[in-house]
Amino acid sequence: MCGIAGVFNVPGIESHHVREMVNLIHHRGPDEQGVEKFGPVILGHARLAVVDPENGLQPMSNEDGTVWVSFNGEIYNYVELREELKTRGHRFKSRCDTEVLVHLWEEEGEAMLARLIGMFAFFIWDTNTNRGMLVRDRQGIKPCFIADYKGGFAFASEIKAILSLPDMERKINDEALKEVLCFNYAMPDHTCFAGIVPLEPGHYLSLDGNGSISKHCYWDWPVFEDKKAVQFEELETLLDDAVRLQMRFDVKGGMYLSGGVDSSVVASHLKPQWIDHPLEAVGLNFIEPEYSEFKYSQQAASHLGIDLLEAKISHEMIPEIADKVSYHAEQPHGDFSFFLNYILARGANRNNKIVMFTGDGPDESMCGFTHNEAHFKKLGNDEFSAQAYFDLICYMDRDLRGRVLDPEFNRSTRDPADRFAEILAPWSKLDATEQVQAYETKYLMLGNNMVKGDRMGACWSTEGRAPFLDHRVSEMLTRLPAEQKIQKGVGKFFLKNYAAERYPQELIFKKKGMPTTPIGEWIKGPLYDWARSILAANEDSRFNTAAMLELLDEHRDGVANHTRALRTLIMTQVWLKLYFQ
């Protein structure tokens, strides 16, 4: 976990401007900050020291200072790459994975990307050839935003850093904002800030000193590739190796343990390799016992002999941390599990843990979400359609949007259902399971689920590591045939049966809810006044204040369940206040 920032080919911008960018992402890297300028490039970096804390100041160069890199993330196979590079005559001054990048660039240039196992976003520049590239990892685990700026472009790990630049326009992207109201997040090919876009996962920008910029794809999800059935032993071998590589760090660590299948499987692979000191996990516990599933964390921890730390949450905390959650999320999200990730990361931080293993990944690649199970049980594979799937996952249908949105704003912006159909169109010849998987890995995971872990961890200077997101594991799970992913409407079928060989069956085949806050109940009762005060304070003409308050009262009085719409509207209002009012 670090932060990168900088500009390419931008006249009039100096090092102090980039230093201000770095200051705004200081939470991503509180240990060291650095800025370097050469030719058309100014690179900035905020470092969280995870490997070789004494020798990893960035931006970092090769031996003679001709190749420079600013890097966020981890190259998990850096030890193997470093040993190979040493045999080719390269000299190293640190044990950091960062240094591998500059030497690998010298040997292989852009082709080096195929060699990397890890999560990363980095800018590398070669002063000898006046060439370089800006890269994002295969799945987009690490963020990287870019914006056209004064004839060149600016980039950063977080949007707020780009917004700090002189004369950088701060304007709402109306299409993206409307998507938030329907999907709970903006589609990950743009942002809610006009002119600021993510660099797509698995892509890089090839750059030269004349200002030439070209974009290239080096990896994509293998959704169209032939399916391959997998045996438990194959997954076991690959997960063991993913954990082995991800165990490389020089700071205190642990894991997040919900007691669900995904984190429990990771724990079962992590515990045997965690040999120097006791493995500690952080689990979430609601103070209100009717909402708590902490017992599942306790059961999984007890079965493996893992020490379990408790991170408590209650409704009183929501108003206290809402601004912080929204500020660090940077875009409006109606997913209140952002709050849970915030509390978990705070719990890790308060126990001096920097690296935390997670179970992220299988829900998207193996159709594990409850809305998918509901869809397949209700409609079945043969009746799948983009419209039916949209209706299932849409947070605010056309009627509700008509009530709460300004008519002109509603008319002048694209219907998200049309955008959704356009997204699914290239996969129309795939079966239902594969279409759902393709959408959720390329859009839901990228636009929402990985954002939670990165941003909420970053604000507490903690780094998440997800063995299931090792691209080798992801590719294996993506290629599973449909019958290994979902059977009788039950998702993650293969993984649950794999887990059942490691845990008592009652721990795996239990009815466990998705980790989220009971915000629907809370805004009927103890958080009603808080929710009302936020909606009533609306100053944005896109939203009808009276209509939003009507929805809240209908929800409180039991006339209708508006949970999904209200949580999105509430957090959108919090975001508008922080970033635009």
N, C-alpha and C positions, 0 to 999 in steps of 0.2 A: 504494500500500500504506500504509494507516494503520490505526488502531484506533478504534472508537467504543464508548462505554459510557454508561449513564445509567439514570434511573428516570423513570416517569411516574405521577403521582398516588399517591405512596407517602408516608404520614405517618411522621415520625420519622427519615427518612433525610436526611443533610446532605451538603454538598459534599465533606467529607473522606472519606465513604464511597465516593463516586464517584471521588475521586482515587485511592483504593486500588484500585478496579477498573481505572483507567487504568494504574497502576503495574504491574499484572499482565500487561498487554498492551503494555508498553513496547517490546518487541522489534519490534512492528508499526510503531512510530513513535518512534524514538529521538531525533529532532531537536528536537521541542517537544511539550509537554503543556499542556492547558488544561481548565478546568472552569468552567461558568457555570450560575447558577441563576436561574430566573424562573418565577413562578406555580407550577404543578404539575410543572414539569420541571426536572431537573438533567441537563445534558449534559456529557460528558467526551470528550476526544479525545487520541490519541497520534499525532503527525504524522511521516511520512516525507516529507521535502521533495523533491518531484520536479519541480514547476513553481513558478517564482518563489520560491526558498527563503527570501528575506528577508521576504516579506509575506504569508505564508499561515497564520499562527497561527489555530488553531480551538479552540473553536467560533467561527465567523465570523458577522458580522451585516451587514445592509444599512447605508446611510448613517446612518440615525437610530437604529440599535440596536433596531428593533422586530421584525425577522425574524432568527432565528438558525438555524444549521445545524451539525451535526456529521456529517462526511462521510468515508467510506472508499471509495476507488476512483478512477476516472478518467472524466470526461466528455470523450470524444475530440473531439466537435464543439463544444467550448466556444468556440473562436475565432469561428466563424460565429454562434453564439448571442449572444456578447457584442457583436459588431458590430450585430446586429439590435436588441438591447436598448438600445444607445447611441442608436440612431435614435429610440427611444421615450422618451428623456430620462433614462435611468438613468446614474448616475455610478459609476465603479469606482475602487477604491483599490489594486488588485493586478492581476496577470496570471493569477491562479489560476483554475482551472476551478470551484473551490468557490464563488466569489463569484457565478458565473452562476446558481447554484441559488436564492439568496435573491431575486434580481431576477426570475427566471423565475416563481418562486412568486407574487410580487406581481402579475405580469401574468396568469398562467394558472391558478394554484392546482394542484389535483391533475391537471388536464389536461396539465400540463407534462411528465409522464412519457413521453408519446408522442413528445416532441421529442428525447429523450436517446439518444445513441449512446454506449455505454460499459459499464463494469462498476461497480457501486456498491451501497452500503448507506448510508442516511443518515436522520437524524431532523431534521426541520425544524419550527420553531415560530414562530407569528406572535402576538406579544403584543398587537397591535391587535385581532385577531379572536378571540383565545384559541382558536386552532385550529392543527392541524399534522398531520403524518403521519410514519410510519416506513415506509421503502421498501426493497425488495430488487430487484436488477436482474433482467432477464428470465430469464436462465438460471441464476442463483444462483452466478455466478462469485465474488462477494464474500459472505462469510458474515454472517449476522445471527441471533442466538439470542434468544429471549424466554422469560420465566418469570412467571407470575402471582405477585404479591408484595404482601402486606399491603394488599389491596384495589385495587392498581394493577398495574404490571408493571415488570420490569427488562429491559434489553436490552444486548447487547454483541456485539462481533465474535468473541469466544471465550468458551467455557463457563466457563473458570476465573475470569473476571472476575465473572460472576453468582454463582458459588459463594462468592465472598469476602464477600458481603453478610451482615449480621447475621441470624441465625436462618434463613438459607436452607438448606433440607433437602438433604442429600447422600445420595441413595438410588439404587440400581440399578434401571433399568427392565428387568425380566426378559424381556419380549417382545423388546425390542431386542437384548439380549445374545444371546438364542437365534438371532436373525436373523444376527448376526455370525458365529456358528458355521457357518451354512449359506451365506451370501452373501459373507462376507468383510468385511461392513460392515453397519451398521444402516440400515434403510430411512430415507430422508431426510425423512420426515414426522414423525419423532421422534428422540430420542437415547437413549443408554444411561444417561442421568441422568433419573430420573423427575421430571416437572414442567418440564423444560427442553426446548423444541422450537425448530426453525428456523422463521423466517418463510419461507413458501414463495416460491420464485422467481416473478417476475412479479406479485407481490402487494404491497399496502400496507395499513397500518392507518390509518384516518382517525380523528382524535382531536379532542376538544374539552375545554375547561377544566372542564366538569361531570363529567368522568370517562367520557364516552361513547366507546366503541371499536367500530369496525366494520371488517371486513376486506373488501377488494375485489381482484379479479383484473384486471390491465390488459394481460396478454400470456400466451399459452400456445404451446407448440410446435404448428405447423400440421400435425399428423399426420392430421387428417381432411380437409384441403383437397385440391383437385384437384391431380394431379401435373402437372409441367411439365418436359419435356425441356430441357436446357441445352446451349448450345454453349460450346466452350472460351473463346471471346472474352468471353462474359458473365461467366464466373468470373474471368477475368483482370482485367477492368475493376473488378469489385467487390473483389477481393483487393488490387489496387493502391490503391484508395481506402481500404480498411480499414487498410492499412499506412501510407498517407499520414497519416491521422488519428492513428494510434497512435505515430507518430514524434515527437510533441510532448512533449518533456521537456527539462529543463535539467541533467541529471546524466549520468554515464557509463552506457553501456548496451552490450548485445550480444545474443547469442541462444544457446539450447541447440540443439545439432545432433547428432542421433543417426545421421544418414545414412539414416533411413527416409524414406518418401514424404512424410509430413506436414511434418516440419521442413525437409526439402529444398525443398519447394514454397515454404514461407514464406521461406527463405533466398533463393530465386531472385527473389522480389518485393522483399525487403528490401535486397539488395545494390545495385541501381541507385539507390535513394533514399537510401542511406547515403553521403553525399558529402563530409562535412566531415573525416572521419578514417577510418582503416581499420576495417572491420567485423571484430570478434573474436567467435568462438563458443567455447562450452565444451562439450566432449564427454567422455563417461564411458569410462574404461578400466580393466578389471579387471587387477590385477597378475598373476593367474593367467591365462596367455594362452589356455587352452582355453575360457574363458568370455567373452573379449573380442570385441566387435564394433566396436572403435574404428577399424578400417580403413575401415569404411563412413563414419564421420564424416570421416575423412581424405580419402576419395575425393570426397565431396560438397563439402568445403571447398576442395580443390584445383581442382575443376571451376569453381567460382565465384570463386576467388581470395580466399577468406576465411581470415584467420588463426585457427588452431585452438589453443585452450588445453586442457590435459589435466587432468581431475579423476580421480584414482586411487581405486580401492576394492579392498579385499581382505577375506577372511573375518575377519581380526583386528579390523577396525573395527566389526563388527556388535555384539559385546558392549559395546564402548566407547561406542557412540552409541544403543543400544537404548532406554535410559531417556529420552534427549532426544527421540528420534523419537516415542515414545509420549506423552510429556508434551505435546508440541506438537500431535500428532494429536488428542489429547483423548478420543478414543473408540478402542476396540480395532479394529485393522485387521490382517487376515492378509496383506495385500498388501505384500510386502517391497520393492516398488519405491518405497515411502515412503523407504527407506534411500537409494535411488539419487537421488531428488529432493533429499534432505538433502545428499548429497555434492555434487551439481551446484550447489545454492544456495550451499553453502560455498565452492565453487570460484569462483563469481561474486563473492561477497563478498570473498574474498581477493585478487581482481583489481580491487577497487574498482568493481564494476559493480552498479548498483542496479536498472535496468530491463532485463529479459531477455525477448526474444521467444521464443515456444514454438510448437509445432505442434499443440497440443491442439485437439480437436474432431471431426475427420473419422471417427475410429474408431467413435464412437457414432452419428453421423448417417448414416454410409454403410456400416454393418455390416462394419467392418474388423477386428474381433477374431478371433483364430484359432479360438476356440470356436464362433463363428458359421459359419466356413468348414467346420469339422468337422460341425456340425449339418446344414447344407444338403447337404453331400456324403453324409452318412449317411442322412438321412431325406427330404430334399427338401421342397419347399414344401407339397405336398398332405398330408403326414403330420405336419405341425407340430401340437404341442399344448403347453399350459402345463406339463403333467407331464413331457413329454419334454425340454422346454427347461430346466425346473427340475433334472431329473436330470443334465443336461449341465453346468450351472454350479454345482451344489451342492457345497460344500467338505466337508461332513460328512453322509453319508447317515443314514437312520433307524437303521440297525444300529450305526454308530459312535457316534451320539448316545446310543443305549441303553447302550453300554459306558462312556462317559466321564462321562455326566451323572447326577446324583443322580436316582433314579426319581421322587421327588415333584416336583422341579423340572421334569423332563421331561414328566410327566403334566399338571401344572398350567399349563403355558405352551402357547400355540398352536403347532401344527405349521406351520413356515414354508412348507411346500408349499401349505397352504390360503391363507395370506396371498398367496403368489405368484399363485395362480389368481385370487384376488380382484382383484389389481392388473391382470392381463392381461384380465380379463373385459370391460371397456369397449371393448377393441380387437379383440374376437373376430371381428368381421366383416371386419377388415383381413387382407391376406395375410400370410404368415409374415415376409417381409422388413420390412413396416411394423410388425408387432407387436414384433419384435426391436428395431427402431430406436426405437419409442416407449418401450419399457422402458429401453433403455440411455441415452437422452437424459434421461429424467425421473427415473431411479433410479440406474443404475450411475454415470453421469457425475457426478451431483449428490452421491451418497452416498459415492463413493470417489475417482473420478479427478480431479475438480477440488479435492477436499480436499487431495490430495497437493501440488499446485502451490501452493495458497494457504498452507497451514500450514508446509510445509517451507521455502518461500520466506520467509515471515514471520519464522521463527525466526532467519534470517540477514539480515533487513531488506532483502530484495530483492523486486521486484515483477515478476510475470509478465504479459506481454501476448500475447494469442492472436488473431491476425487471423481465424482460422477461427471464433472465437466472437463476432465482430461479428454482431449478430443478423440483419443483412441477408444475410450469407453463410450463416449457419445456416439461415435460412428457405429460401434457394435450394437448399441441399443436401438439406434435409429433404423438399422437394417433388419431388426427382428421382424418376422412375419406377423401379420395382424393377430393371429391366434395366440401368439406368445405375449402380446401386449394387453389384449382385452378379451375376456370370455364371459359370456352371460352378463354383459354390461359392467363387469368389474375390471377396472384398469390396473396396470402394473402387475398383471397376472404372473408373469415369469418372475419378477423381482420378489413378489410376496412369497412365492413358493421357494425361491432361493433363500429368503430370510427365514422361512420356517425350518430350514435345516440348521439354523444357528440359534434360534430362540424357541421357547415353548410356543406352540401354535396359538394359544390364547393371547399371547402378546402381539402376534402378527395379524391374525384374522379377527380383530376386534373392531367395533364400530368407533372410530375416532374421527372427530371433526377436523376441518381445516383450521390451522392456527390463525385466529383472527379475533378482533375485539367484538364483544356483544354491543356494538354501538347502537344498533336498532332499539334495544331495550333501554340503554342508557339515555338516549335522547327523548324517550318517552317520560323518563323520570328524572334522575339526578342531574343529567346534562341538558335538560330541556332549556333552561334559562340561558345556558352558554350557547347552545345552538341558535336559539332565537336572537341573541344579541349579535352574533356573527352575521346571520342572514339579514337582519334588520339594518345593519350598518352598510349594506351594499351601496356602492357609489358608481357602479358600472352600468351603463345604459343597455348593455347586452342582456341584462337580467331583470326580470320583473320582481321587485322586492315583495309586493303583496302576495303574488302567486307562490313564491317560495315559502312565505310564512303560512299560507293556506295548506301547503303540502305538509309542513311540520305539524300543524294542528290536526290535520286528518290522520297523520301517523300516530300522534299522541292519543287521539280519541278512538283509535282502532277502526276508523273508516276504511283505511287502506294501509298496506305495508309499503311504505316509501323508503325503506332503509337504504337501498342501493342508490337511489336518486339523491337522497338527502346527504349521505356521507360524501358523495362527489361534489354536490353544491357547496357544502360547508367548507371542504378543503380547497375548493376553487376560490371561494371568498377569502380564505386565509392567505392564499397565494397572491391574489390580486392586491390585497392590502400591503403585503411585504414587498412586492416587486413593482407595483404600478401606482400606488396611491401615496 
